[in-house]
Amino acid sequence: MTRALAMISGGLDSILSAKLIKDQGIEVIGICFKSYFFDEENAKRMTEQIGIPLEVVDFSVEHFEMVKDPKNGWGKNMNPCIDCHAMMMRYSGELIKKFNADFIITGEVLNQRPMSQNRQALNKVRKESGFKDIILRPLCAKNLDETEMEKSGLVDREKLLDISGRSRKVQMELAEKWGIKDYPSPAGGCRLTEPNYSLRLKESLERNGDVSPKEIELLRFGRHFVSENGCKIIATRTKDEGDRIKNVLTKEDLVLYPTSHNGAMIVISGKYNEEDKELAAKIAGRYCKGKDLDEVEISYGKFGCKFEGTLKVKPASEDEINKYIIQGK
Ligand code: SF4
């Protein structure tokens, strides 16, 4: 039986391309990738809807090395889509033998994304993957040169599609027809496409030269500030965010809470001095109910331990917040 490995991003297009091939009577096995910037949850949910198995590949370390300095550059944010796609294809190609598969399919659509899915980029990704002759793009195959899989009759070209451009009309009609629901937006799930996240990642890389997996996790939460000494201070925004960040914190991290008023939890992760602690307390003051007062009380201690002490500070002014916060204009 002919067997294909389908690269599943977790979005709609990759699942449609897998379904299109499955409906030709070809056995399809989903492959999805896990990194510091995206996980397998959407892919799991989507593959269940079309009834195909899913293999999860964790390539976090190698992927992050590429993200720092991608050969083909970044997109609008810190998303190196051309290199990322090529890396995923290369990994998929290396799994061909393990699964005794014949070819790889992807959900790419010609001209859907100006930088990473124009004709030149699609060719580049194919070539750089090292497996150019076994890659099929079912959703736009009729706009591309015929592949070996089509020429040899493994795949019926007539049943492939010729989608092109940014409109999602055909994809949404197919989803409706096949009963595929609850799919994320294109690129949804990849934090590298988020402007604020990308800005924080870039800042951390420039400041430290490198970023640990824990620091990468922390980039997801709250408002981020950097003191003049280069100390990172994070202000959580909601209770839910405060609860989730606790899964990442360790006893090395300092946490600060307003004790005179209700307010957000503040975190210092990494090295700090007294000046940094004072700034973090002022930020805590700014995001508590006493923000307009002359003085608020902020307690601090290592995460998971008793408070070590209390500071009385004037809440940070708007100018101070703007001076230290990391965010886009
Ligand atoms: S959007 Fe993210 S996961 Fe998708 S190709 Fe680009 S960098 Fe990779």
Boltz pocket constraint, residues with backbone or C-beta under 6 A from the ligand:
constraints:
  - pocket:
      binder: B
      contacts: [[A, 38], [A, 78], [A, 79], [A, 80], [A, 81], [A, 82], [A, 84], [A, 85], [A, 187], [A, 190], [A, 191], [A, 192], [A, 193]]
      max_distance: 6.0
